[in-house]
Amino acid sequence: MNIIGSIETIFRKYVPSPFTIAILLTITTIFLALIFTVPEEISSVDYLIDILTFWEKGIWSTSLLGICLPNDAYFSIRSCFGIK
């Protein structure tokens, strides 16, 4: 038990929470998209707004809810919003 307790202490001290990891990955992805995919005919600020709009649409996509929810909950949510 002493080894397990020391491993737990190390993980609690140095490994961030899953939410923190998700936020860091999101920020990193947006930053890399700004660096490597900026079109020449649009400004960086306008393109950042486009990227954030794409991100928002992806977050609230009903097709992605099927990955997170069991089938019964997924189809009941779709029927509540009138989606066939």
C-alpha positions as CSV (number, residue, x, y, z in Angstrom):
1,M,0.0,0.0,0.0
2,N,2.9,2.3,0.6
3,I,3.9,2.2,-3.1
4,I,0.4,2.8,-4.3
5,G,0.1,5.8,-1.9
6,S,3.3,7.3,-3.2
7,I,2.3,6.9,-6.8
8,E,-1.1,8.5,-6.0
9,T,0.7,11.4,-4.3
10,I,2.9,11.9,-7.4
11,F,0.0,11.9,-9.8
12,R,-2.1,14.3,-7.7
13,K,0.8,16.6,-7.4
14,Y,2.1,16.7,-11.0
15,V,-0.7,15.5,-13.4
16,P,-3.3,18.1,-14.2
17,S,-7.1,17.4,-14.2
18,P,-8.8,16.1,-17.3
19,F,-10.6,19.5,-17.7
20,T,-7.2,21.3,-17.7
21,I,-5.8,18.9,-20.3
22,A,-8.9,19.5,-22.5
23,I,-8.5,23.3,-22.2
24,L,-4.8,23.1,-23.0
25,L,-5.4,20.9,-26.1
26,T,-8.1,23.3,-27.3
27,I,-5.9,26.3,-27.0
28,T,-3.0,24.5,-28.7
29,T,-5.2,23.3,-31.6
30,I,-6.5,26.9,-32.2
31,F,-3.0,28.3,-32.0
32,L,-1.7,25.7,-34.5
33,A,-4.6,26.4,-36.8
34,L,-3.7,30.1,-36.7
35,I,-0.1,29.4,-37.5
36,F,-0.4,26.8,-40.3
37,T,-3.8,27.5,-42.0
38,V,-4.3,31.3,-42.3
39,P,-5.6,32.2,-45.8
40,E,-3.8,35.1,-47.4
41,E,-7.1,36.9,-48.3
42,I,-8.4,37.2,-44.7
43,S,-6.9,38.8,-41.7
44,S,-5.7,36.8,-38.7
45,V,-8.4,38.3,-36.4
46,D,-11.2,37.4,-38.8
47,Y,-9.7,33.9,-39.2
48,L,-9.6,33.5,-35.4
49,I,-13.3,34.4,-35.3
50,D,-13.9,31.8,-38.0
51,I,-12.0,29.1,-36.1
52,L,-13.9,29.9,-32.9
53,T,-17.2,29.7,-34.9
54,F,-16.3,26.3,-36.3
55,W,-15.3,25.1,-32.8
56,E,-18.7,26.3,-31.4
57,K,-20.6,24.6,-34.1
58,G,-18.7,21.4,-33.5
59,I,-19.4,21.5,-29.7
60,W,-23.1,21.7,-30.1
61,S,-23.4,19.3,-33.1
62,T,-26.1,16.7,-32.5
63,S,-24.2,14.1,-34.4
64,L,-21.4,14.3,-31.8
65,L,-23.9,13.8,-29.0
66,G,-24.3,10.2,-30.2
67,I,-20.7,9.5,-29.2
68,C,-21.2,10.8,-25.6
69,L,-24.7,9.5,-24.8
70,P,-26.3,6.1,-24.8
71,N,-28.7,5.5,-27.7
72,D,-31.9,6.0,-25.7
73,A,-30.8,9.4,-24.3
74,Y,-29.4,10.4,-27.8
75,F,-32.7,9.7,-29.6
76,S,-34.8,11.3,-26.8
77,I,-32.8,14.5,-27.0
78,R,-33.1,14.5,-30.8
79,S,-36.9,14.1,-30.5
80,C,-37.2,16.9,-27.9
81,F,-35.6,19.3,-30.5
82,G,-37.7,17.9,-33.3
83,I,-34.7,16.4,-35.2
84,K,-35.6,13.3,-37.2
